[in-house]
């Protein structure tokens, strides 16, 4: 990132980072040693990736009310470019973690009923693995005022670029080529700016660079609820012969909790995985 808000994303988590998944997901993660970093445009809640763009469009509309003619033309073009899907032609991949390993809304939203687990990974491992694979671990931003300042800084940078590339104000270009140079920033902000109502999730995301080649061989596809979902593998071990390092496993609400509390530690041990803090129950009553 090249703007004044960059230091905001230099924070490093100090606690274990958790990833919610199913029992089937647990087996795949342990045996394949990967997490799925999904295309951000295919998130389970499609409104997530749209939040930053909707916020930016709202800011543009507010600025248009008192903008000078030249600035108004830039802003109007930017608004149309966003509405027409200016950044949707490019791909960015992300994988979600949270500081909260036992949150009811997470069990309900991100695990199958009665079959969920929360895997706690050592923070240092995730940071190191992200860097090695060209990803970046970033904390999500929920504060609306901070989001406004970030998007305002981006608009200022777009104005500067538009003035440089269009030195005369008579019949300026549509500026789309200027906006294209900010695709990476816009996609990145779309991946990390979340609505304040999700604040309790305390989410961190591993985020890939932007991919512009839809035929990239590293992009794979899985079957979602309604369509094929592009994803990339995010490796969670430094070497294939090393077992996955896990700090803690929390077993979600289950009708077979006693059996899960017996079988999950046995399974992990058979794979050479020994959670440092063990396997625990979430303590939340199961409702069938």
N, C-alpha and C positions, 0 to 999 in steps of 0.2 A: 504494500500500500504506500502511496506517495503523498498523503495529505496529513493535516495537523492532528487528526484523530488517531493516527497510527499507534501511539503509545498505549491507547486504551486496550489494544489487543496483545500487549506484551505480558499480561498477567499470566501467572503459572498456578495451576490448582495446587493446594497444599494437602488435600485429602484424597482418599481413594476415589476413583471414578467408577461409576456403576453403569452397566449396560443391561437393560431388561430384555428378556427373550423367553422363548418356550423351552420345554424339555427337549424337543427335537433340535432347537437352535443351540442348546447347550452341547449336545452331542456333536453337531457339525462344527461348532467353534473349537471344541477341544480336539477333535480328530483332524479337521482340515486346517486348523490354526489360522483362520481368517474371520474377519467380520465383513459384512456387506456394506460398502459405502454407496448408497443409492443416488441416482440422479436427482438433484434437488427439485426439479420440476415434477417429479413423481412421488413426492412425499405423501404419506397417508392422509395428512390434512393439507389439501392443495392451497388453502388460504395462508399457510405458514410462509411459503416463499413469496407470496404476493403482498405480504404486509408492508415490507419496505417500499415496494413500488407504489402501493396505494398511498402510503404516507408521503412519498416524494411527489406524487401527482397532486395531492392535497396542498402541499407546500407551494407547488408551482401555481396552482389556481389562486392561492392567496397572494403570491407575489405579482401575478398578472394584474391585479386590481390597481397597483400603483407603479408599475414598471414603465420606464421610458420606451419609446417605440422599438429601438434596436433590441434591447433586452427582452421586450415582450415577444419579438419574433423568435429569438433564441428559445425562450421558455415555451412558446406555443409549439415550436418544432419538437422540442424535447418531450412535451406532453404527448403529442401525436406518435412520436417514435416509441415511447413506452407502451401506449395503448395498442399500437400495431404489433407488439411483441418483439421489440428491438433486441431484447436480451435472451429471448426464449430459443433462439437458434443455436445457442452455445450451451455446453454442458459443464456443470460443476457437480462434484460428487461429495457426499458427506455421510458421516457416521456419528450417531448421537451417544453421549454419555451424560451422566448427571452426578451431582454431589450427594443426592438423596437416594440411598439404596433401598428404602422401604417406604414408599409413598403410595397411598391408596389410588390416587389418580393415575399413577404410572402403571400399577397392576391392572387397572381397568382399561387403560388406553393402549398399552403396548404389549400385553401378554394375553394368550388365550385363557379363557375362563378355567380356573383350577389347574392350569398346567404351566404356570409362570415361575421363572427364577430371575434373580438379579445377581449379576456377576460383578464383583468388585476387582478392578485391575489396579496394579501399582501405577500411580501417576507418572513416576519417572520413566517407566517402561513405555507408556503411551506417548509421552513427549518425544522420547528417543526414536521410537518406531515411526512416528509421524514424520519427523525430520528426515529420517533415512529414506522414506518412500515419497518424499516431495510433498507431503501434506503439511497442514498447519493446525495445531490444536488451539482453539479460540473459545473464549467464554461468550455466551449469548448475552445480548444487551436488551434489557426490558424497560429501562427508564425512558419515557417519552421525550423529555427535554434533552437528554443526551442524544437520542436518535435525531431530534430536530437539528441540533448543532452539527452532527455528523453529515446529515444530508445537505445542510446549508453550506458546509465546507465543500462538499462535492459540487454543488451548483456553482459556487464561486470559481472552482477550478475549471468547470465547463465554460463559464463566461470568459475566463482568461484564454483558454484554448481557442474559443470561437473568435475572439478579437485578434489573436495571432494569425489564425488561418484565413481570416476574412478582414483584411486591413481597412477596406472601405465599407461604408455603411449603405451605399447605394446598391440596391438589388442584391443583398447577401444571399449566399447559397442556403439550401435547406438545413445545413449543419449536420446532416446525418453522419457524414464521415467523421466529424468531431465526436459525436456521441459514441460511435463504434470504438473509439480509443479508450472509452471509459467502461466498456463492457465488463472487464475484470472486476473493477471496483463495485459496479452495480450488482453483479452476481454475488460478490463476497458479502456486501451489506445485506442483500436479500437473504443470505444464508444465516446471518447472525443477529439481525434485528427482529425481535419477537414482540408480540403484543404483551402488555404488562399483565394481563390476566394469567399468563403462564409463568409468572415470576417464581412460584413455589418450586418449579422443576429444577431451577438452578443448573441449567443445561450447559454443557460444553460440547463443541463439535469438532471433529477432525474433518478438515476441508481440503479438497484437492485443488490443484490449479485448474484453470479453465481449459476445456477440450473443445476444439473446433472441428475436428475430423470425426464425423459420425461413424467412420469405418475403423476407428482405432481398435486394434486387436485386443487391447487390455480391457475393453468394455464388454461385459457379458450381459446376459439377459435372464431374468427369472419371471415366473408367472405370478402376477399380482391378482387382486380380486377382480379387476376389470380389464387388464391389459398386460403386455410384457413390460417389465421394468428394467431399464438399463442400470447396471451397477458395476463397480470395480471392487476387487478384493483388497482389503486392508489387512496385511499380515500382522499377527500379534505375537510372533516369536522372531527372534533374530536369526535363528537357524532351524531348519526343518527337523533336526534330530533333538531339539530342545522342547520339552513339554511346555505347555502354556502356563505362565505364572499368574496365579489368581490369589488375591488377598483374602477374599471372603465370598461365600455363596449364601444368598438369602432365598429361602423357598417361599413362594407366594401362597396365598390362600388356596387350600386344597382339601378335597374330600378324603384324600388318602395321605394326609400329612405324615403319619407315623411311618408308612411304607417308603415315602419319598425321603424322609430323614435317614432311613436305613440304606436305600439303594443308591442315592446320589453320592454320598461319600465313598461307597464301595466302588462305584463306577469310576469316579475321579482317580481313586488310588490305582485302579487297573490301568489307567492311562498315564500314570506317573505324575498326576497333578495332586498337590497337597496344599489346599488353601491355608495361608498363614494364620488366619483367624477362624478357620473352620467353616462348617456348614450350619446355618441357623434357620429357625422358623421366623417368618415375618411377625407372627403373633396376632395376625388379623383373622377374625373368625371367617370361616368359609360360608358363603350363602349360595346354595344350589339353585 
